[in-house]
Amino acid sequence: MPVFDHSGVFGSDTLEHVVVMNDVGFYADDPEQSPRAAGYAYAPSTLAILAHEVGHRWLAYAGAAEQGLAGPDGHWAYVLDTGASFLGGNQIRANDDGSFSTTAAMQTYGPLDRYLMGLATAAEVPPFFVVDDAHSFEPPPGHAGEVLGPESHPETGVRFQGTRRDLTIDDVRARIGDRQPDTPSARIAFRMATVLVVPAGGRAETAQIEKVERIRRAFGPFFRAATGHRARMATWLPTT
């Protein structure tokens, strides 16, 4: 991906990544519950949505779209066995009859994610697979009546047909080279500020501030667990 620096637009010379989480009203009061908005119905929690957006700092590119592993919008393909990545795809089981079933979704940063984030070595990424020419999805409609296909949001309990294509981390490395910096040298500590934006001249409601605060407090431990305790995200700012 191209490298650019727009940090000055935000009044900072150290800002590296911006996440936009949309309207605070889209989310449940409990950050561990599913969002209220129908457009986010595929996600198990607000924290999973935030982990998804934070994950775009690293994912999911790596030439993946050209290999049928991801869409052009930076999300893993529905038919990629990602280990239930926040960035899409699913945990997929190959059934004895030749079909495939999705068994988990949006639960963690998967093995390939962690490699691309600099949190796992190539040797720690087990073989995985993608299902080419996927068809005959059962049940046919997904979240909010979505017609299922390779670019669909992750969803469990779906059975489909297609042709399995086995892959290893070496297939990824052959296309983009080794991850730099590698795992011993990669950054593992990050800090995140949380900002609630209100209309000009308006004031945030107490309930809105409290909701954002619950998300902020919960995300640090959530992120650490999702990385297999290999990285940490501080969600508070130093006073000086």
PyMOL commands that set and color helices and strands:
alter all, ss='L'
color gray80, all
select helices_A, chain A and resi 7-10+24-26+38-40+46-55+65-67+111-116+122-124+143-145+169-176+206-226
alter helices_A, ss='H'
color red, helices_A
select strands_A, chain A and resi 76-81+88-94+100-104+128-138+159-167+189-191+232-234
alter strands_A, ss='S'
color yellow, strands_A
deselect
rebuild
show_as cartoon
